Amino acid sequence: MADSFLFIIAESVLEKLGSLALQEFFLAWGLETEVETIREILGAIQAVLLEAEQQRPYNQAIEFWLGKLQDVLYDAEDVVDEFQCEVKWSSPVTPPERHVIHEEREMTHSFVDASNVIGREQDTDNIIETLLQSVDGENVSIIPIVGMGGIGKTTLAKLVYNDQRVIIHFDVKLWVCVSDVFELDKLIIKILNSASPGQRYMDLDIEQLQIALRRALDGRKYLLILDDVWSEDLRKWVELKTFLTGAANGSKIVVTTRSKRVAEIMGTVPAHNLSLLPHQDCLSLFFKCAFNGQQEKQNPKLRTIGEEIVRKCKGVPLAVITLGSLLYSATDERDWKFIRDSEIWKLEQKENDILPALKLSYEHLPSYLKRCFAYCSIFPKDQELFDIDLVYLWMANGLVQSSNENEELEDVGFRYFKELCSRCFFQDFSEIAGNVKCKMHDLIHDLALSVSQNECSMVMTGTQQIPKSVRHISFSYPESFVDQDLPACLQILQNVRTICFLNEVKEGISSERLTNKCCLRFPYLRALDLPFSEFEVLPRRIGDLKHLRYLSLYFNRSIRRLPNSICKLQNLQVLLLLGCRNLQELPKDIKNMINLRWLSITTKQKYLPTGGIGCLKSLRFLFITDCENLEYLFEDMQGLKKLRTLTVADCKRLMSLPQSIKCLTALDTLYIVRCENLDLTMGEGEGNQYVIQFSLQQLELRHLSKLVDFPQWLAG
């Protein structure tokens, strides 16, 4: 029963209705009879959910009924959450201390490394040979790589891009994912961001962008990868190509596309048509994923079933990898036969449809992972995703659950992330300061869109209509809202839980009025993500969003102060102020934000006072970054008993750390980088009052000019 997609939502509502605080509330208001009736109805619904969900792909009537039921269950959850907020706000209490089961965060990259590719050696050599050739009369040559989705075009381009012969041959290499939108100014900004990641180009007009691009490429032999191109507009391509001339002869552009028409329009040399992977290579790839290439020899029955599964993948590497990873370490023949004999293989397959293998991999997920995966559809294609962001966005929307009250929800969420990684739903992994960065394959993203069941929607330029059932929204190009008002397509929505202003050219909204409208229109918001926004004032009404769990003002360089009303947000778990370089100070009542678990700050303050951050006893992650005036941290760190990660970076005037840092009993990760004046000796040998109480798993000390010897207090 627990495998039903909607079962968890119903179970969540029942669990909340059964809480002691809410039972007392309902009793006081004489609502116990109505609540008991709701419990009975939900129990009856749960009894039929599993069978209904199994029939969903094949029965339109059930599909419609389940869609309506999902709306009702979400509405019920909103109402129950409203009751919970009333109870909490009427009698605020500090969360009780608990003994916490703490899991280590390990990240295994499995078989997603491009260096483990099988069967594409000749393709790689052929393209590199073309790249290294000189072409008479061509300032820039364009080489298209054409093939169906999932066949490995991007992977092949990566192999070429990272080959040592290519690295030596070209002065500069650039990588840009184009995807669905081919808009000249945004594409140029992406290219410039690839050439000079630290610069900002959003305020430049098209002529200024052309000058910046020519300056970046002038006289240099470059390799540019344009990945996943869809546009067949010849005029746009000719215009872009004009911008890309002027570099050194021998510059090359590689274009990956599913469209032969795109290859004909863009290519200056014959396209490289990527063929299906030969069956024997598919077998090797499959068993490498499923058994690490060894154990299948010990079980000939599994090998036979595996060969039949591989034939159904029809030479598409992504399908092979996905199903091989799905069956990783599975030794029960029934699991293998279930995949081989699934009805999904029999569904009619049209061009550009989701691959049956990917549908199978999704259907095989437990329901809690299905919801988390579907949520990822709000992010644009090729968006860089951090594990910690995903986990806290999932948590904000109640997608992370644990039956063990002593288990940290963060650990459950990171386990969810690792499970999705192990099944190849994410790829292109790297690690930054202990956090894992990744992307989704474009076909996996298409799968997420197809299964989000009208819960999630990405608003593009020109979007006219959105289903009323949508709960999670992202804006691909938020700067397009120049009228400072909500688009008409959003004004019919009522119960939105997530709003993310995301795009790849690092442009955000500049309108305080638009933010204010969001606060007024969407009272049930759980997550509000406003990166690179340019408004100077956050509306006071932000304090009315009593359900808000996640708030990001990442890299708003205009905002100077936060309204003190923000401190009323007692449900807020995440507050991200990284890159807010003009923020004069933190709100004076920040100590009241008792449920904050992740705080990331940039501020112009000279010191962080006691009685502020040190009172946030729920904090797990604290990042203090790029505070140009900061000389001293808060002295009362000893209250942060649950803090696991502390990062202090780019605080050039910071002079010392407080002695109370030694009392962070849960601390396992410490990063201190680029703090030129920081003295880490902590007054060694002067009879310090604190004894170190943590045991670090990860420690990074870099670019600290005053660090001569390793600090003794850390050696302990």
N, C-alpha and C positions, 0 to 999 in steps of 0.2 A: 504493500500500500504506500509505503514511504517513497516509492519511485514515481508517484504521480506529480506532474509539474505543479498543479494547483493545490495539491495536498498540503504542502508546506505553508502556503498562504493561509489556508483554513486553520491549520494547526497553530500558526502564529497568533491568529485572532483568538482562538480558544485558550491558548496559554495566557495571553494578556487578560482575557476576561476572568481567568481563574486566579489572578494575583490577589494577594491579601488586601493590598491598598485599594484596589478597585472594588473588591467585594464590600469593603466597608463603605466606600463611596456610594455604590448602588443601594446598599441597605439604608443609608441615611436619606437617600432621595426616593425610596420606595420603588426601586426599579428591579428588584431581584426576580420577580416573576417574568418580566419581559426578557431579562438577560438569560434566564433558564430556557425560555422558548428559543432564543437565538442559538444557544448551545445545542439544543436538540436538532434544529434545522441544519446547523453546520455538521453535526455528526452524521446525519442522513446523507448529506451531500458527499462527505468523505467516503461513505460506503460505496458509492458508484464511480468515484473519480478515476480510479485506476483503469477500469475497463473502458471508460469513456475516452481517456487519454490515448489508450492503445488503438482505438478505432478512429482517432482524430484525422490521420492522414488520408483515410479512405472514405469518409462520410462527411459531406458538407453540412448536413443538419447538426451533427455533433460538434463540428468545428464552430458553427455559429453559436450554439448553446454554450460551449465552453468559453467563447469570447465574451459573451454577456455575463457569464458567471464570474469570470476574472474581474470584470469591471465592478461587480457587486462586492466581491471579496476585498478588492482594494479600497472601495468606499467604506466598507465595514472596518477595515484596518485603520483608515484615516479617522473615523469617528472614535474608535477605541483609543487611538493615540491622543486624540483631543481630550478625552477623559483623563488619561494618564498625565497629560500636561497640567490639567486643572488641579489634580491631586498633588503633583510635584510643586507647582508654583504656589499653592496655598500653604504648603508646609515643607519648605525646602530642608533637605537633610544632606549631610555629608555622606558620600558612599562609604559603607563599612569596609574595614580592612579585611582582606581575604588572603588565605594561603594560595599562592598562584603556582600552577604547573607551567613551567616555562620550557618552550621547545627551542632547540637550536635552529637557526635559519640557514639551511644548506641549499645550494642551487646546483643541480646537475643539468648540464646542457644537453644530455642525451645525444640524439643523432641529428641535431639541427645544424651542426657546423658544416659550412659549405665545402670544407676540405675533405669531407667524407663522401662526396658525390661519387656515384658509380656510373660508368658507361658514357661519360661525356668528354673524355680526353681528346678525341679527334675533333669534336666541335670546338673545344677550347683552342686547340692549336690552329685550326683553320681561321678563326676570328682574329687571333693574335697575329697571325701571318699577314692578314689584311691590314691590321692596324699599323704594323711596322713598315708596310710598303709606302714608298713615296708615289704620289699621283700627280702627273703633269697637269698644270692648268687649274688645279683645284686648291683653293686656300684652305677649305674645310671639306672633308669627306664624311658622308653619312652612311653608316652600315646598319640596316635594319635586321633584327632578329625576330622572326615570325613563328608563331605556334599557338596552339590552343591553350586555354587556361590550365594551369597545374602541370604543364609539361616540363617546366624548368628554365624558362627564358631568363628570369631574374637571377636565378642561381648561376646560370651560365655567365651572365654579365658580371656577377660578383667574382667568379673564378678568373675571368679575364682582367677585371679591374684590379685585383690584388696580386696578379702574377708579377714576379720579379722583373721579367722582360719588359712589361708595360710600365712598371714603376720607374725603371731606368730611362725609358725612351721618352716619356712625357715630362714637361716642366711642372704641370699642374693637372690634377684629376678632380673632377666634379661629378657629383651624383645627385640627381633630382628625380623624385617620383612625380609624374604628371597626373596620372589617373584620369578622372572623369572631366575635370575642368581645365580647359586650355585657354587661359586668359593671359594675354601678353605681359601685363605689368606684374601680375602675381608670379608668373613663371620666371621672369627676370629676377624678381626678388629672391625666389628660391635658389636660382643659380648663384646670385651674389652671396646669399647666406652660406652656400656650400663653399664658396671661394674665401669668404671672410666672415666666419661665424659670429664674431664679436660685434659686428657693425649693425646699425639700424638704418633701414632703407624705406620704412613705411611712409615717411613724409615727403618722399621725392616724387616728382611728376615723371612722365614717361621719358622726356628729354634728359632729365637729370639721371634717370636710371640707365639710359643708354651711355651716357658719359662715364658713369661709375663702372658699368660692365666693360667698356672698352679699356678703361684704366686698369681694371683687374686682369684683363686678358692680353693687353697690348704687348706684342713681341714675344709672347710665351706660347709654346706648343702645348695645347691642352687636349685632354680626353674628357668628353662630357657624356655621361650616361643619362639618357632620358627614358626612364623606366615606366612601362605601362601606359603607353600613349593610345588614346582612343579617337581624338578629333581628326576628321577627314577634311577639315577646312583648309584648302590650299592657300588662301589669302593669309591666314594667321601664320601658317608655317613659313611662307616666304618672308613675312615681316620679321619673324623671330630669327630666321637665318641671316637677315641683313644685320641684325644686332650682334650676331656671333662671328662676323667677319672682322678682319683686322688683326687677328692673332698671327702667330708664326705659321708658315707653311708646314703641312704635315699634321695639323690639328685634326682630330677625328671626333665624330659624334656617333655613339651607338644608341639605337632606338629599339626598345623591346615593345612588341605589340601583338595583339591577337588578330589584327586586321591586315589582310593583304593589300587593301586599298591604301591604308596608312603607309605601308612599306613602299608602294609605288609612288606616292606623293613625296615622301621625304627622302627616299634613298638616292644616293648618287652612284652606288654600286649595287650589283644584284643582292637581293635579300638572302640571309642565311635562314633557311627553313628548318626549324628544329623538329626532328621526327620523333615518333613514339619510341620509348625506350625498349630495346629488344627484350624478349621474354626472359632470357637467361640473366640479364642484368637486373630485371625486375625481381626475379627470384632472389638474387644475391642481396639486393637492397631490402627486400621484405624480411628475409631471415636475419639480416644484420640488425634490423629494428626489433624483431620479435624475440630473437634468441641470441643476439650478439654473435651470430654466425657460427655457433658451435652446437648447441643442444639439440637442434633439429635432427642431427645425425643419430642421436640416441632414441628418437621416437619417429619411426618411419610413417606411422599413421598421421601424425600432425604434419609431417612434410607433405604428404599426399593432399591433405585438406588445404594446406597452405598454397600448394600449386594451383588448386582449383580457385581459391580466392584471388590469387594474383592474375589469373586469366580474366576474371571479371573486371579487374582494374584497367584492362585494355591498354597497357603501356604508358599510363599516366603516372609519373613518379610521385606526385603529391598524394594520389590515392593510395599508392603502394606504401608510402611512408606512414600515412595516417592510420591505415589498418594494421600495419606491422607494429606501430607503437601502441595501438589499442590492445593488441594481443601480447604485449611485452610481458614475459614471465608467466603467461597463462599456460597451464599444462593439462587442463581438463578438455577433452575432446568436444564436450558439449558447447563450450564457449566458442570454439573454432567453427563448429557446425552451425551455430546460431548465426554467425556472420556469413558463412557461405550460403545458407539457405534462406536468408532474409527476403521478405516480400519486396523490400525497397529496390532490389536489383531489377524487378519486373516492371517498375513504374516507367512510363514513357519518358524518354530523354530527348529534350530539344536542345538546339544549339544555345550555348551560354547558360543552360540550366545548372543548378548545383549538382556536383558529381555525386552519384549514389554512394560512393565510399565515404564522402564527407558527411552525408546525411546519416549513414550508418554509425559513424563515429560519434555524432551528436546524439543520436537516439540511445546510444550505449552509455551516455553520461548519467550519473545519478542526478536527481532533480535539483539538488542544491547547486550543482555545477552548471546545469542548463540555464538557470536564472542568471548566474554570474556571467556566463558566456554571452547570453543574449544582451545583457546590459552593455557589453563592449561595442555593440553596434552603433552607439552614439558617437564614437570617435571616428574622425575621417580616416580614409585609407592611408596607409603608410605613416600614421601618427606614431610617434615614439611614446611608449607607455612605460611608466615606472610601477613596479610591484606595489610599493607602499601607497601610491595614489589609488590604484585599483582596489586594494584591500579596504582603504578607508571610505571610498565611494560605495563599495559593496556594503560595508558596515552601516554607513549613513542611511541606506535604503533597506536595512533589515535583511539583507541577503546572506549574512554570515550568522550562523546559529550553532550553539553547542549545548548538548544535554548535560555537560559537566560544568557546573557553576564555578569550579576552580580553574578552568582552562581559559587562558587569555584569548579573547576574540581575535586579536591580531594574529596569534599563532594559528588559529583555525583558518583565517583569511589567507595567510601565506601558504598554508597547506593546500587550500583550494587552488591558489595560483600555481603551485608546483604540480598539482595533478593535471591542470590544463596544459602546462608546459610539457609534461611527460606524454601527453596524448597529441602533441604537435599542434595545438591551437595557437601557440605563440612561437616566434622564431627570432633570429638575429639578436642574440643575447649579448649584453655587455654589462659591466658592473661599475657603478660610480658611487664612491663613498659608502659602500655596503648595500646599496640599493640596486636591484636588477632592472635594466632597461631592455625593452623588447619591442617587437612589432607583430602585426598579424599579416599573414599572406592575404593578398587581395581576394582570393577565392574563399578563404576562411571568413573574411569580412563579409563577403556576399552571403555566406551561410548564416552568419550572425544576424544580418538584416532580415533574412528570410524567416528566421525562427523567433524574432523579437515580438511577434504576435501583436502588432499595433501598440506595443508598450513604448517603443523608442522611435524617435524621428530626428533626422538631421535636416535642419532648415538651410537650404541653399539659396543663392541669389535667384529670385524668381519663383520660389516655392509658393504655391497658391492655396494648397489645401493640406490639412493634417487630420488624421482620424481623431475623433473626440476622446477616444480611449487612451491616447498617448499620455504617459506619465514622465517620460525622460526625454529631454530635448537638448540638442546641441546646435549651435550656429556656426556654420562652416566659415562664413565671411561676415563677422559682426559689424565691421566698419561700413557695411552697406546700409545700415539703418540710420540714414542721415536725418530722418524726420523726427528723431528722438521719441518715437512712439512705438508701441508694440505692433508688429505686422498683423494685418487683419486675420491671417490664418491662425494666430495664437489667441485671439480675443474670444474665441468660442471655447477654449480649454479652461478647465476649472481646477483639476486635481493634480497639477504638475508637481513632481517631486524633485526632479533634477533639471537645472538649467546650466549648460556649459557653453561659454563663448570660446570656441577653439578654432584655430586655423594655423596654417603652416608658415605664414608670412609675418607672424608676431605682431598683429594689429588687433587691438581690442576696442571696445566701445568707449566713446568719449562723453556719453550723456549720463549725467546724474539722474535726469528725468526718466530715462528708460529703466534704470535700476530701480527707481522708486516705483514705477509702474509694475515691475515684476514683484516687488514686495507687496503691493496692494492686491494684485490680481491672483497671486499664487500663495495663499497662506499656509499650504501644506508642504512647502519646499523643505526638502531634506538636504539638498546639496546645491550650492550656488558657486560656480567657478567663473571668475572674471579676470583671466590673465591678460596682461599688457593693456589693461584699461587706462584711460587717461582722464577720468573725472577727478576733480579735486576734493570732492566731499562725498562721503558715503551717507546715504539718507538715514535720518534718525529712525525711520520706520523699519530698518533692519532689525531693531530690537523686538518687533512684533512677530517675527518669524519663529514662534516658540518651538517648532519641530525641527529647525535647522540644525544639522549635525556637521556640515562641511562648508567652510567659507574660504575661498581663495581669492586674494587680491595680488597674486603673483606678478611682480614687475610692473606695478602701477607706479610710475615715476613722478606722478603729479600730486597724489594724495598727501596731505600734510597732517591731518588729524583724523582719528576715528571717533564717532559719537560715543559718548559713555553709555548710550542705550544698548550698545553691542554687548555690554556686560550682563544684560538681562537674559542672554541666550544660555540658559543653564543646561540645555541638551547638546550644545555645540561640542563636538569632539575634535575638530580640526580647524585651526586658524593659520592660514599661510600668508605671511607678509614679507616673504623673501623678495628682495629687489625693490622694495618701497623706499627708495633712497632719500626722499624728502619727508618721510614720516617723522614728525618732531618728537613724538613720545607715544608710548603705549597708553591705553586708557587707564585712568587712575584706579578704577574698580575691577581690574582684570582678575583680581583674587576671587571674585564671585563666579568666575567661569569654571565651576568645580568639576565639570566633566571633560575638560580639555585633555586630550590624549596625545595630540601632536601639535606643537607650536613651532613655527618657523618665522623668524623676525629679522628685519633690517630696520634700523632706527638711527636718528641723529643724536640720540641721548648720549651724555657723557658718562653716565653710570645708570645701572638698573637698580632701582631701590628695593630694599627689603619690604616684606609685606605685600609683594606683588606676585611675580612668577613663582617664588618659593612657596606660595600657598596652594599651588595647583597640584594637589596630591594624586590626581589621576594621570599626570603626564607620563607618557612612555617615550616620546621622541621630542628632543629640543634642539633646534638648529638656530644658531646665532651667527649671522653671516653679513659681511660687507657693511659693518657699522663703523663708519669712518671716524667718529668722535669718541667711541666707547673706550673708556680707560679701566672701568671696574665692573665686574658682574655683581649680582645680588649675593649677599652674604649668607642668606638663610636657605641654602641648598639642601640642608639635611632633611627638609620636609618632603623631598621628592623621592619617596621610597620605592616608587614603581618605575622610575626613569631607567630606560634600557640603553638609549643611544643619545650621546651628547656630541654635537658638532659645533666647533667654534672656528670660523674661517674668515680670512680677509678683514680682520679687525686690527688695523695697523698700529693703533695707539693703545691697545689693550696692554696693561702693565703686569697684571698678576691674576691668578685664579684664587677664589676663596678657599680657605682651609676646609670649609664644610663640604667641598666636592668629594672628600674622602668618605663621606657618610652615605653616598649613593649606593645603597646595598644591592640594587638590581642592575646596576650599570654593567653592561658587557661589551659596549662598543664606544670608543672615544676617538674622535678625529679632531686634531688641532693643526691647522695649516695656514700659512701666510699671515702670521701675526708677528711682525718684525720686532716689536718692543716687549714681547711677552717673556717674563722671567718665570720659568717653571721650577725653580729650586724650592719654592714654597717655604723659604726660611729654614732650610734643613739644618738640624742641629741646634735649634733654638727652643726646644721643649714644646713642640706643637701639641695643641689640646685634642686633636682628632687623630684616630688610628684608621688607616685605610680599611674599608669594609666591603670592597667589591673585588671581583675576579674577572678581568677583561678577557674576552674572546678575540677582539679585534682592536688594535691600537695603531694609529697613524699619526706621526709627528713629522711635518714637512715644512720647509722654508721658514724656519724659526731662527732668526739671526742670532739671538742670544743663547741658543741652546748649544752648549759645548759638550757636556757629559749627559748621559742618560739620567733622568731624575730618579733619585733614590726612592722617593715615595711611590713611584710607579713600579719600580723593580720589585717592591714587596708584594 
